[in-house]
Amino acid sequence: MLELDDIQHILLTRTPALTGRYVFLSFADAESGRAWLREILRTVRSAADVGVTEDDRSWVTVALTWNGMRALGLDEETLATFPAEFQQGMAARAAMLGDTGENAPENWVDGTAGPDLHAIAILFARDAAERGRCEMEHEGLLTRCPGVRVISSLELEAIPPFDHAHDHFGYRDRLSQPVIEGTEDIPYKGSGGPLKPGEFILGYPDESGLPYPMPDERIARNGSYFAYRRLEEHVGKFRDFLAEHGETPAEQELVAAKLMGRWRSGAPLTLCPEVDDPELGKDLHRNNDFDYKEKDPHGYAVPLGSHIRRMNPRDTAHNMNRRRMIRRGATYGPHLPEGQPDDGKERGIAAFIVCANLIRQFEFAQNVWINDKNFHDLGNERDPFCGTQDGTLEFKIPKRPIRKKITGLPAFTTLRGGAYFFLPGIKALHYLAGLGGNAQADAHLEGAK
Ligand code: HEM
């Protein structure tokens, strides 16, 4: 049984937020951090509390870095029970993750590479008015906690039209997501069977069937890890690329579809390889109902190097159930309407890759599926959207009689920030807020029982 009342809602619920703000924070001292946590905790809701109803208009999430838990006063013995990759943080592991060149932490713009990053408050809201209310509330809290400094913040905005999620390049998103055993999520055809909760939530059996050790239970139980990635999308460059490689609008759409593995409508190329089918694109019951091994072993429909075929090779990968990731997050920056020249403003995706094991899930995806130039024997390719591109790599589109090979693929995205966070369960947040044992904190702990 999942302890829904102890799991932060974001892990299990994809809320219909259209706007919001991420606030990256640093604690000058333990008591300031704990005072902030004690208060914001009142607004953090569990998976049991959050239903997606019309009345639900804002959603607050709190996650901490390893340095953040230390800054709150967590003892060294307990801190040492967390895995080394989380202790080190994303920036320290950049070389191994392939975050080099323009994507290297030295170039990140939001202060997330530094050791003083301690926490993130994720304030999601349904509309601008509610967002304004949440931001004011949080700003008020910060004025009462002068020892808590804002390192940076990021304003989030969905892109019009708002009836479905898509990114700045125009692709429909939020189509494929793993289903967790014990939740009410619908396992749409092709999503795979429900996975054991331990793949995403600490303290539960996972797909290995083996015992599932975790860091100190008081902090880790019902928690998860977040790999945060702020990826700027160079929309002008992407549109120029499509124009260069497709003579007609239809050819350009096909090139866009080949890079992703889905048409921008969301329709998967495996099911409609020649012509887009927007109705299929929006039909969650049908638009994941495909595999690759039998239908498209050589990538004539979905190139082996396309984004979705890399990020979920489905029946062509071993151990796929141990590599799934939950995706949360939002787009940021202004929409660039079709036909308008690039205005040079930053826009992109600020995403959290959610998993129970950073090495086995996120880091594996990052350094094998995304950045290994020879993944699937492709020779000289990386993921066309989130691989580190330096202008020397290719993208091959298998085709009879002759395949198409695009050389000198430009970087459509640049990594602008990143971090590893731990998303504690509600009780663990109360425990951390109550460290230090002063009277206020003790009372708080009592209340949390
Ligand atoms: C700016 C960069 C990125 C863009 C534009 C992008 C866009 C998309 C889109 C449009 C889809 C298809 C919709 C869907 O299947 O839900 C998708 C799928 C996916 N993406 Fe990304 N993505 C980006 C970065 C990443 C990163 C960094 C990761 C993980 C490390 C990731 C992991 C996935 C996964 C796991 C899927 C589902 C594939 C499937 O199950 O078939 N993406 N992405």
Residues whose N, C-alpha, C, O or C-beta is under 5 A from the ligand:
A	BS01	HEM	D167 Y171 R172 D173 R174 L175 S176 L231 I308 M311 N312 M325 I349 I353 A365 F385 C386 T413
